[in-house]
């Protein structure tokens, strides 16, 4: 069974949710979209296979996000 990691990051003014299938080195990035009433939906931003440098980057960002959630 595949293990998934989920994290949130900011890129410029956008908030993204990253869903990473670690076993398959594949990620899906969702962009949080706002309406006048507030957050309403997520839009598929991109999906791609990860290379080793991107895996290191995702791991670092995921771990930082998880640590911030525990505070």
Secondary structure, DSSP 4 states (H G I P E B T S, - for coil): ---EEEEEEEETTEEEEEEEEGGGTEEEEEEEEEETTEEEEEEEEEEEEPPHHHHHHHHHHHHHHHHHHH-
